[in-house]
Amino acid sequence: MLLLGDAAHAIVPFFGQGINCGFEDCSCLLELLDRHGADWARLFREFEQARKINTDAIADMAVENFVEMRDRVADPKFLFRKMVELALEEKFPRLFVPKYAMVTFHRIPYVTAMQRGAVQERILAELCASIEQIEDLDWNKAERMVRSELTPLELAA
Ligand SMILES: Cc1cc2nc3c(=O)[nH]c(=O)nc-3n(C[C@H](O)[C@H](O)[C@H](O)COP(=O)(O)OP(=O)(O)OC[C@H]3O[C@@H](n4cnc5c(N)ncnc54)[C@H](O)[C@@H]3O)c2cc1C
């Protein structure tokens, strides 16, 4: 027996990903069926390997998003960081993609979005540590960090 969707991984609703997560289960299952046919034992095993890390990741990110929305969206420092984040995305569109965009607007696996999101948070924290306006952003340092810590993403058009 194979569980899909909320039956396998109900999550808190704060990333708005519940149904998409179930659809991803379906497309993963279809790909495995194309590859292995009705070899159910193998198919179920590979399905779990492919999906568990990703559904665990979105479960964690959905909780983090709740905390962010509850505690941080009125904080000027947080809003400034969001501004810098968007400027970095504009400058390095295939390298620096905000976590929210990776999850919501691209077909990037949740676990990849979570891991890259953590790296980007660290870069943002360092770049924003001693500035209060975007004009003071050290673009040379930003480019060095982004290019050395992030690999280019394959983004579907
Ligand atoms: C208030 C709310 C807001 C949400 N907002 C969003 C959102 O903005 N974006 C988003 O992506 N997701 C959202 N979700 C989550 C999304 O609705 C779920 O992730 C999605 O519906 C799960 O689909 P599913 O098919 O796995 O499960 P379900 O939709 O729960 O379907 C399971 C079905 O199984 C049936 N069933 C149960 N037991 C039996 C049985 N014994 N025999 C036969 N049938 C049975 C149920 O009646 C139901 O029809 C929200 C959920 C809630 C509750």
The ligand as an SDF file (V2000), in Angstrom:
LIG
                    3D

 53 58  0  0  0  0  0  0  0  0999 V2000
   -8.3000   25.5110    5.4930 C   0  0  0  0  0  0  0  0  0  0  0  0
   -7.2940   24.9100    4.5210 C   0  0  0  0  0  0  0  0  0  0  0  0
   -6.6500   25.7640    3.6380 C   0  0  0  0  0  0  0  0  0  0  0  0
   -5.7210   25.2410    2.7130 C   0  0  0  0  0  0  0  0  0  0  0  0
   -5.0990   26.0700    1.8220 N   0  0  0  0  0  0  0  0  0  0  0  0
   -4.2610   25.5880    0.9080 C   0  0  0  0  0  0  0  0  0  0  0  0
   -3.6460   26.4200   -0.0660 C   0  0  0  0  0  0  0  0  0  0  0  0
   -3.8580   27.6240   -0.1020 O   0  0  0  0  0  0  0  0  0  0  0  0
   -2.8030   25.8410   -0.9570 N   0  0  0  0  0  0  0  0  0  0  0  0
   -2.5490   24.5070   -0.9600 C   0  0  0  0  0  0  0  0  0  0  0  0
   -1.7790   24.0290   -1.8120 O   0  0  0  0  0  0  0  0  0  0  0  0
   -3.1030   23.6950   -0.0330 N   0  0  0  0  0  0  0  0  0  0  0  0
   -3.9680   24.1860    0.8780 C   0  0  0  0  0  0  0  0  0  0  0  0
   -4.5330   23.3580    1.7950 N   0  0  0  0  0  0  0  0  0  0  0  0
   -4.1360   21.9690    1.8250 C   0  0  0  0  0  0  0  0  0  0  0  0
   -4.8320   21.1500    0.7300 C   0  0  0  0  0  0  0  0  0  0  0  0
   -6.2270   21.3780    0.7940 O   0  0  0  0  0  0  0  0  0  0  0  0
   -4.5060   19.6750    0.9810 C   0  0  0  0  0  0  0  0  0  0  0  0
   -3.1000   19.5240    1.0220 O   0  0  0  0  0  0  0  0  0  0  0  0
   -5.0590   18.8100   -0.1360 C   0  0  0  0  0  0  0  0  0  0  0  0
   -6.4520   18.9540   -0.2350 O   0  0  0  0  0  0  0  0  0  0  0  0
   -4.7050   17.3590    0.1540 C   0  0  0  0  0  0  0  0  0  0  0  0
   -5.2530   16.5670   -0.8650 O   0  0  0  0  0  0  0  0  0  0  0  0
   -5.3910   15.0200   -0.6500 P   0  0  0  0  0  0  0  0  0  0  0  0
   -6.0630   14.5270   -1.9020 O   0  0  0  0  0  0  0  0  0  0  0  0
   -4.0740   14.4460   -0.2590 O   0  0  0  0  0  0  0  0  0  0  0  0
   -6.3180   14.8450    0.6290 O   0  0  0  0  0  0  0  0  0  0  0  0
   -7.8400   15.2960    0.8290 P   0  0  0  0  0  0  0  0  0  0  0  0
   -8.1600   16.5140    0.0170 O   0  0  0  0  0  0  0  0  0  0  0  0
   -8.0370   15.3640    2.3240 O   0  0  0  0  0  0  0  0  0  0  0  0
   -8.6540   14.1020    0.2290 O   0  0  0  0  0  0  0  0  0  0  0  0
   -8.8240   12.8840    0.9220 C   0  0  0  0  0  0  0  0  0  0  0  0
  -10.1860   12.3350    0.5100 C   0  0  0  0  0  0  0  0  0  0  0  0
  -10.3230   11.0310    1.0730 O   0  0  0  0  0  0  0  0  0  0  0  0
  -11.6400   10.9120    1.5690 C   0  0  0  0  0  0  0  0  0  0  0  0
  -11.6400    9.8380    2.5710 N   0  0  0  0  0  0  0  0  0  0  0  0
  -11.1530    9.8610    3.8270 C   0  0  0  0  0  0  0  0  0  0  0  0
  -11.3210    8.6820    4.4310 N   0  0  0  0  0  0  0  0  0  0  0  0
  -11.8990    7.8750    3.5140 C   0  0  0  0  0  0  0  0  0  0  0  0
  -12.3230    6.5070    3.5250 C   0  0  0  0  0  0  0  0  0  0  0  0
  -12.1530    5.7330    4.6050 N   0  0  0  0  0  0  0  0  0  0  0  0
  -12.8810    6.0100    2.3980 N   0  0  0  0  0  0  0  0  0  0  0  0
  -13.0240    6.7780    1.2990 C   0  0  0  0  0  0  0  0  0  0  0  0
  -12.6420    8.0630    1.2220 N   0  0  0  0  0  0  0  0  0  0  0  0
  -12.0950    8.6080    2.3140 C   0  0  0  0  0  0  0  0  0  0  0  0
  -11.9640   12.2750    2.1320 C   0  0  0  0  0  0  0  0  0  0  0  0
  -13.3570   12.4660    2.2410 O   0  0  0  0  0  0  0  0  0  0  0  0
  -11.3570   13.1740    1.0540 C   0  0  0  0  0  0  0  0  0  0  0  0
  -12.2500   13.4370   -0.0050 O   0  0  0  0  0  0  0  0  0  0  0  0
   -5.4460   23.8540    2.7200 C   0  0  0  0  0  0  0  0  0  0  0  0
   -6.1080   23.0080    3.6350 C   0  0  0  0  0  0  0  0  0  0  0  0
   -7.0190   23.5390    4.5180 C   0  0  0  0  0  0  0  0  0  0  0  0
   -7.7410   22.5980    5.4560 C   0  0  0  0  0  0  0  0  0  0  0  0
  1  2  1  0
  2  3  1  0
  2 52  2  0
  3  4  2  0
  4  5  1  0
  4 50  1  0
  5  6  2  0
  6  7  1  0
  6 13  1  0
  7  8  2  0
  7  9  1  0
  9 10  1  0
 10 11  2  0
 10 12  1  0
 12 13  2  0
 13 14  1  0
 14 15  1  0
 14 50  1  0
 15 16  1  0
 16 17  1  0
 16 18  1  0
 18 19  1  0
 18 20  1  0
 20 21  1  0
 20 22  1  0
 22 23  1  0
 23 24  1  0
 24 25  2  0
 24 26  1  0
 24 27  1  0
 27 28  1  0
 28 29  2  0
 28 30  1  0
 28 31  1  0
 31 32  1  0
 32 33  1  0
 33 34  1  0
 33 48  1  0
 34 35  1  0
 35 36  1  0
 35 46  1  0
 36 37  1  0
 36 45  1  0
 37 38  2  0
 38 39  1  0
 39 40  1  0
 39 45  2  0
 40 41  1  0
 40 42  2  0
 42 43  1  0
 43 44  2  0
 44 45  1  0
 46 47  1  0
 46 48  1  0
 48 49  1  0
 50 51  2  0
 51 52  1  0
 52 53  1  0
M  END
$$$$
